[in-house]
C-alpha cells in the first residue's frame, strides 16, 4: 500500500484488553464507581513501566480496561501455554518457560 516494506519494531510494551457489561461492573461494590450508570468516564493510572485505563462508555452500559506493561525480552522465548480467564478477571497471555 505504501510502496515500500516497513518492518515492525517492538515498542517493548505488551497490552492486555478486556470488555464487560457495565451492569456486571456495578454489581461489585469495589468497582461500581468505575462504571456509573448514565455517563461515560475514563480512569487512568500511570506508573513506572505500567499503565492502566478503565473506561465506561455508551452511558455506562459498556466497560473496558486496558493495561500496558514493559516486557522483558527473552533470548529465545518459547510459549508453552495460552491461558484465558472468565468474568471480571478475564485475561489472556503467554507463559514462558
C-alpha positions as CSV (number, residue, x, y, z in Angstrom):
1,X,0.0,0.0,0.0
2,X,2.8,2.5,0.9
3,X,5.1,1.2,-1.9
4,X,7.8,0.1,0.4
5,X,8.4,-2.6,3.1
6,X,8.4,-1.3,6.7
7,X,9.4,-4.0,9.2
8,X,7.6,-3.9,12.5
9,X,9.5,-2.6,15.5
10,X,8.7,-3.6,19.1
11,X,7.9,-0.8,21.5
12,X,9.0,-3.0,24.4
13,X,5.5,-3.0,25.8
14,X,2.6,-5.5,25.8
15,X,-1.0,-4.7,26.1
16,X,-4.0,-6.6,27.6
17,X,-7.6,-5.6,27.0
18,X,-11.0,-6.8,28.3
19,X,-14.6,-5.8,27.7
20,X,-17.5,-6.2,30.1
21,X,-21.2,-5.3,30.5
22,X,-21.3,-2.2,32.7
23,X,-24.1,-3.8,34.8
24,X,-21.6,-6.5,35.8
25,X,-19.1,-3.9,37.0
26,X,-21.7,-2.1,39.0
27,X,-22.6,-5.3,40.9
28,X,-19.1,-5.3,42.5
29,X,-19.1,-2.7,45.3
30,X,-15.3,-2.1,44.9
31,X,-15.6,-1.4,41.2
32,X,-19.1,0.1,40.9
33,X,-17.8,3.7,40.8
34,X,-15.8,2.9,37.6
35,X,-19.0,2.4,35.5
36,X,-21.6,4.8,36.9
37,X,-24.9,4.4,35.1
38,X,-25.8,7.2,32.7
39,X,-22.4,8.6,32.0
40,X,-19.1,7.9,30.2
41,X,-15.8,8.1,32.1
42,X,-12.1,7.2,32.0
43,X,-9.9,6.4,34.9
44,X,-6.2,6.3,34.3
45,X,-3.3,5.1,36.5
46,X,0.2,5.7,35.3
47,X,3.3,4.1,36.9
48,X,6.8,3.2,36.0
49,X,6.6,0.9,33.0
50,X,2.9,0.0,33.6
51,X,-0.3,1.9,32.8
52,X,-4.0,1.0,33.4
53,X,-7.1,2.6,31.8
54,X,-10.6,1.8,32.9
55,X,-13.3,3.1,30.6
56,X,-17.1,3.2,30.9
57,X,-18.9,4.2,27.7
58,X,-22.3,4.2,26.0
59,X,-23.7,5.9,29.1
60,X,-22.2,3.2,31.4
61,X,-23.7,0.3,29.5
62,X,-20.3,-1.0,28.4
63,X,-16.9,-1.1,30.2
64,X,-13.4,-2.0,29.2
65,X,-10.0,-1.9,30.7
66,X,-6.6,-1.7,29.0
67,X,-3.2,-2.4,30.7
68,X,0.2,-1.9,29.2
69,X,3.4,-3.1,30.7
70,X,7.1,-3.2,29.8
71,X,8.1,-6.7,28.7
72,X,11.4,-8.4,29.3
73,X,12.8,-9.7,26.0
74,X,13.9,-13.3,26.5
75,X,16.8,-14.7,24.4
76,X,14.7,-17.4,22.8
77,X,11.1,-17.3,24.0
78,X,9.1,-20.5,23.8
79,X,5.4,-20.1,24.5
80,X,4.2,-23.1,26.5
81,X,0.6,-22.2,27.3
82,X,-2.0,-19.6,26.4
83,X,-4.5,-19.0,29.2
84,X,-7.8,-17.3,29.3
85,X,-9.9,-16.2,32.3
86,X,-13.7,-15.7,32.6
87,X,-15.7,-13.0,34.2
88,X,-14.4,-9.7,35.6
89,X,-10.8,-11.0,35.7
90,X,-10.7,-12.2,32.1
91,X,-7.3,-12.0,30.7
92,X,-5.1,-13.7,28.1
93,X,-1.4,-14.0,28.0
94,X,1.6,-16.2,27.3
95,X,3.6,-18.0,30.0
96,X,7.2,-18.5,29.0
97,X,9.4,-21.3,30.4
